[in-house]
Amino acid sequence: MEKKHLIDPMDFSVKELDEIFELAHQIIEDPKKFSKICDGKILATLFYEPSTRTRFSFEAAMMRLGGKILGFSEPNSSSASKGETLADTIKMVSIYTDIIAMRHPKEGSARVASIYSNVPIINAGDGGHQHPTQTLADLLTIESLKMGLKGHTVGICGDLRYGRTVHSLIKAMTRYEDTKFILISPKELKIPDYIREEFIKKNNIEFKEVERLEEVIAELDILYMTRIQKERFFNEEEYLRLKDSYILDEEKMKIAKEDMIVMHPLPRVNEISMEVDNDRRAAYFKEAEYGMYVRMALMCKLLEVI
């Protein structure tokens, strides 16, 4: 693969994404075949923000490929607590490791890291900006469960303003034919103008923006739920006013198509009732599993072991 880093979901062409998804399917079908392929390789996980799924997913992915891991799960356990710059941290870590997965609260931090690194950088989330490996998990889920990535009406519900997974998914899905978006959010949490103008409108993608999930759920092939993110708010009063804006429950699921799938990048708070977990259309835990396999495929490609 020619690209050295994955910072933005648009860093890879559709063809390159197809290669990653094809390799992910091969790993799913025969994981033992790939269990030693990264023997001798070291992944650094640099997580300046809390994470469960993403960090564990990367670590499990590398371990299942036969590689090793080092890193930190919060900045106070690193030299960042002493004032070390991101540039210096990346320069040092890239001496010791073969590939780096980094999560950071500041937008653009992954791009900065890529400038100073001698090894591939994978953006594991930079503030409210991008989360490209979650997008790979999302696309693999859609491709697998909806028999392809073209021709879907995608409802995205919740925090569209700060949701980095939302921004990344919209950007990626605009490249697939006949995609339609229904964007469901309070007016305070609508998608940023640059996403609407530069990716949806510029690509002539059909879309509409609404505030009520019940009005549109029957139209959807895919419902992508997101939590209202307390950590992105500067005003707790505003967060408390908006946090329960959307709750997907059995009653709303009765209105939806029989083959609609429900996705969520996780963690959830209360935006999906636990009763929905038993619905066969609930795909969010499968989505998390696909996330591990697609990260395995991605690291194989970036490390050029395949």
C-alpha positions as CSV (number, residue, x, y, z in Angstrom):
1,M,0.0,0.0,0.0
2,E,1.5,3.4,-1.0
3,K,0.0,5.4,1.8
4,K,2.1,5.5,4.9
5,H,-0.4,6.9,7.4
6,L,-4.2,6.8,8.0
7,I,-5.2,10.2,9.3
8,D,-8.4,10.8,7.4
9,P,-10.9,8.3,5.8
10,M,-10.2,9.9,2.5
11,D,-6.5,9.0,2.6
12,F,-7.3,5.7,0.9
13,S,-9.0,5.2,-2.5
14,V,-12.1,3.1,-2.8
15,K,-9.9,0.5,-4.4
16,E,-7.5,0.5,-1.5
17,L,-10.5,0.2,0.9
18,D,-11.8,-2.8,-1.1
19,E,-8.4,-4.5,-0.6
20,I,-8.5,-3.9,3.1
21,F,-12.1,-5.3,3.3
22,E,-11.2,-8.3,1.2
23,L,-8.2,-9.1,3.5
24,A,-10.5,-8.6,6.6
25,H,-12.9,-11.2,5.2
26,Q,-9.9,-13.6,4.6
27,I,-8.8,-13.1,8.2
28,I,-12.4,-13.7,9.5
29,E,-12.6,-17.0,7.5
30,D,-9.2,-18.3,8.6
31,P,-7.7,-16.4,11.5
32,K,-5.0,-19.0,12.2
33,K,-3.5,-18.4,8.8
34,F,-2.6,-14.9,9.9
35,S,-1.6,-15.6,13.6
36,K,2.1,-15.2,13.1
37,I,2.2,-12.7,10.2
38,C,3.3,-9.8,12.5
39,D,5.8,-11.8,14.5
40,G,8.6,-9.3,15.6
41,K,6.4,-6.2,15.0
42,I,5.5,-3.8,17.7
43,L,2.5,-1.5,17.9
44,A,2.5,1.6,20.1
45,T,-0.9,2.6,21.4
46,L,-0.7,6.3,22.5
47,F,-4.1,7.2,24.0
48,Y,-4.3,10.7,25.4
49,E,-8.0,10.2,25.8
50,P,-10.0,7.4,27.5
51,S,-10.9,4.4,25.3
52,T,-12.1,0.9,25.7
53,R,-13.2,-0.5,22.3
54,T,-10.7,1.3,20.1
55,R,-7.6,0.6,22.3
56,F,-8.5,-3.0,23.0
57,S,-9.4,-3.5,19.4
58,F,-6.0,-2.4,18.2
59,E,-4.2,-4.4,20.9
60,A,-6.2,-7.5,20.3
61,A,-5.7,-7.1,16.5
62,M,-1.9,-6.9,16.9
63,M,-1.8,-9.8,19.4
64,R,-3.9,-12.0,17.1
65,L,-1.4,-11.2,14.3
66,G,1.5,-12.4,16.5
67,G,2.9,-8.9,17.3
68,K,3.5,-7.1,20.5
69,I,2.2,-3.9,22.1
70,L,3.5,-1.1,24.2
71,G,2.0,2.3,25.1
72,F,-0.1,4.2,27.5
73,S,-3.8,4.5,28.2
74,E,-3.8,8.1,29.6
75,P,-1.3,10.9,29.3
76,N,-0.4,11.2,33.0
77,S,1.5,7.9,32.7
78,S,3.7,9.4,30.0
79,S,6.2,12.2,29.7
80,A,3.4,14.4,28.4
81,S,2.7,15.0,32.1
82,K,6.1,16.6,32.3
83,G,5.5,18.9,29.4
84,E,7.0,16.8,26.5
85,T,5.7,18.0,23.2
86,L,3.7,15.7,20.9
87,A,6.4,16.0,18.3
88,D,9.1,14.7,20.7
89,T,6.9,11.9,22.0
90,I,6.3,10.7,18.4
91,K,10.0,11.0,17.4
92,M,10.9,8.8,20.4
93,V,8.2,6.2,20.1
94,S,8.8,5.8,16.4
95,I,12.3,4.7,17.2
96,Y,11.1,1.9,19.4
97,T,8.1,0.6,17.4
98,D,6.9,-0.3,13.9
99,I,3.5,1.4,13.8
100,I,1.6,3.8,16.1
101,A,-2.1,4.1,16.9
102,M,-2.8,7.4,18.5
103,R,-5.9,9.1,20.1
104,H,-5.7,12.7,21.1
105,P,-8.2,15.4,22.2
106,K,-6.9,18.0,19.8
107,E,-8.1,18.2,16.2
108,G,-5.3,17.8,13.8
109,S,-3.0,16.1,16.3
110,A,-2.7,13.0,14.2
111,R,-1.7,15.0,11.1
112,V,1.0,16.7,13.2
113,A,2.2,13.3,14.5
114,S,2.5,12.0,10.9
115,I,5.0,14.8,10.2
116,Y,7.4,13.7,12.9
117,S,7.0,9.9,12.7
118,N,9.3,7.4,11.0
119,V,6.6,4.7,11.1
120,P,3.0,4.6,10.0
121,I,0.6,6.7,12.1
122,I,-3.0,5.5,12.5
123,N,-5.5,8.1,13.8
124,A,-7.5,6.5,16.5
125,G,-9.5,9.7,17.0
126,D,-8.5,13.4,17.1
127,G,-10.9,15.4,19.2
128,G,-14.2,16.0,17.4
129,H,-12.5,15.8,14.0
130,Q,-12.0,12.3,12.5
131,H,-12.0,8.6,13.5
132,P,-11.0,6.7,10.3
133,T,-10.6,3.2,11.7
134,Q,-14.1,3.4,13.2
135,T,-15.2,4.3,9.7
136,L,-13.4,1.2,8.3
137,A,-15.4,-0.9,10.9
138,D,-18.6,0.9,9.9
139,L,-18.0,0.3,6.2
140,L,-17.1,-3.4,6.7
141,T,-20.3,-3.8,8.7
142,I,-22.4,-2.2,6.0
143,E,-20.7,-4.1,3.2
144,S,-21.1,-7.4,5.1
145,L,-24.7,-7.0,6.4
146,K,-26.2,-5.0,3.6
147,M,-24.5,-6.8,0.7
148,G,-22.5,-3.8,-0.5
149,L,-21.9,-0.1,0.0
150,K,-24.1,1.4,-2.7
151,G,-27.7,2.5,-2.8
152,H,-28.4,2.9,1.0
153,T,-30.4,5.5,2.8
154,V,-28.4,6.2,5.9
155,G,-29.9,7.9,9.0
156,I,-27.4,9.4,11.3
157,C,-28.9,10.4,14.7
158,G,-27.6,12.3,17.7
159,D,-24.5,14.4,18.1
160,L,-23.6,15.4,14.5
161,R,-21.7,18.5,15.4
162,Y,-19.0,17.0,17.6
163,G,-19.2,13.3,16.5
164,R,-15.9,12.5,14.8
165,T,-17.3,9.1,13.8
166,V,-20.2,10.8,12.1
167,H,-17.9,13.2,10.1
168,S,-15.7,10.4,9.0
169,L,-18.6,8.1,8.0
170,I,-20.3,10.8,5.9
171,K,-17.1,11.7,4.1
172,A,-16.5,8.0,3.3
173,M,-20.0,7.2,2.2
174,T,-20.2,10.1,-0.2
175,R,-18.0,8.1,-2.6
176,Y,-20.5,5.3,-3.0
177,E,-23.3,5.6,-5.6
178,D,-26.9,6.4,-4.7
179,T,-26.2,7.1,-1.0
180,K,-28.8,9.2,0.7
181,F,-28.4,10.8,4.1
182,I,-31.1,11.7,6.7
183,L,-29.4,13.7,9.4
184,I,-31.3,13.7,12.7
185,S,-30.2,16.0,15.4
186,P,-31.3,18.9,17.6
187,K,-30.5,22.2,15.8
188,E,-27.7,22.8,18.3
189,L,-25.9,19.6,17.2
190,K,-26.3,19.8,13.4
191,I,-23.4,18.7,11.3
192,P,-20.7,21.3,10.7
193,D,-21.1,23.5,7.6
194,Y,-17.9,22.2,6.0
195,I,-19.2,18.6,6.0
196,R,-22.5,19.7,4.5
197,E,-21.0,21.9,1.9
198,E,-17.7,20.2,0.9
199,F,-18.8,16.6,1.0
200,I,-22.6,16.3,0.8
201,K,-23.7,19.2,-1.4
202,K,-20.5,19.3,-3.5
203,N,-21.0,15.6,-4.4
204,N,-24.7,16.1,-5.1
205,I,-25.7,13.7,-2.4
206,E,-29.4,13.7,-1.6
207,F,-30.0,14.6,2.0
208,K,-32.4,16.1,4.5
209,E,-32.1,17.4,8.1
210,V,-34.8,16.7,10.6
211,E,-35.2,16.8,14.4
212,R,-37.5,13.8,15.0
213,L,-36.3,10.2,14.6
214,E,-39.9,8.9,14.5
215,E,-40.6,10.9,11.3
216,V,-38.0,9.2,9.2
217,I,-37.1,5.8,10.7
218,A,-39.3,3.9,8.3
219,E,-37.2,5.3,5.4
220,L,-33.9,4.0,6.6
221,D,-31.7,1.1,5.5
222,I,-29.2,1.9,8.1
223,L,-29.6,3.8,11.4
224,Y,-26.4,5.1,12.9
225,M,-27.0,6.1,16.5
226,T,-24.6,8.3,18.4
227,R,-24.4,9.4,22.0
228,I,-24.5,13.1,23.1
229,Q,-20.9,13.5,24.1
230,K,-20.6,15.2,27.5
231,E,-16.8,15.6,27.1
232,R,-17.3,17.9,24.0
233,F,-19.6,20.4,25.8
234,F,-18.2,23.5,27.5
235,N,-21.6,24.1,29.1
236,E,-23.0,21.4,31.3
237,E,-26.4,22.9,31.4
238,E,-26.6,22.6,27.6
239,Y,-25.5,19.0,27.8
240,L,-28.1,18.1,30.4
241,R,-30.8,19.7,28.2
242,L,-29.8,17.7,25.1
243,K,-28.5,14.4,26.5
244,D,-31.8,12.5,26.2
245,S,-32.9,13.9,22.8
246,Y,-33.0,10.5,21.2
247,I,-33.7,7.1,22.7
248,L,-34.2,4.1,20.3
249,D,-36.6,1.6,21.8
250,E,-38.8,-1.3,20.8
251,E,-41.7,1.0,19.8
252,K,-39.6,2.9,17.4
253,M,-38.1,-0.3,16.0
254,K,-41.6,-1.5,15.1
255,I,-41.8,1.4,12.6
256,A,-38.5,0.5,10.9
257,K,-37.9,-1.8,7.9
258,E,-37.4,-5.5,8.6
259,D,-34.0,-5.4,7.1
260,M,-32.8,-2.1,8.6
261,I,-29.6,-2.4,10.7
262,V,-28.8,-0.4,13.8
263,M,-25.2,0.7,14.2
264,H,-23.5,2.6,17.0
265,P,-19.7,3.4,17.4
266,L,-20.1,2.8,21.2
267,P,-20.0,3.5,24.0
268,R,-23.7,4.1,24.4
269,V,-25.3,5.8,27.4
270,N,-29.0,5.5,27.1
271,E,-29.7,6.4,23.4
272,I,-30.3,2.7,22.6
273,S,-32.5,0.8,25.1
274,M,-31.0,-2.6,26.1
275,E,-34.2,-4.2,24.9
276,V,-33.1,-3.4,21.3
277,D,-30.0,-5.7,21.8
278,N,-32.3,-8.7,21.3
279,D,-33.5,-7.4,17.9
280,R,-31.9,-9.2,15.0
281,R,-31.4,-5.8,13.4
282,A,-29.1,-4.6,16.2
283,A,-25.6,-4.7,14.6
284,Y,-23.5,-2.6,17.0
285,F,-21.7,-5.4,18.8
286,K,-21.0,-7.1,15.5
287,E,-19.7,-3.8,14.3
288,A,-17.2,-3.8,17.2
289,E,-16.1,-7.3,16.3
290,Y,-15.6,-6.2,12.6
291,G,-13.5,-3.3,14.0
292,M,-10.9,-5.7,15.3
293,Y,-10.7,-7.7,12.0
294,V,-10.5,-4.5,9.9
295,R,-7.7,-3.1,12.1
296,M,-5.8,-6.4,11.6
297,A,-6.1,-6.0,7.9
298,L,-5.2,-2.3,8.0
299,M,-2.0,-3.0,10.0
300,C,-1.0,-5.8,7.7
301,K,-1.3,-3.4,4.8
302,L,0.5,-0.5,6.4
303,L,3.3,-2.8,7.6
304,E,3.5,-4.4,4.2
305,V,3.6,-7.9,5.6
306,I,1.1,-8.9,2.9
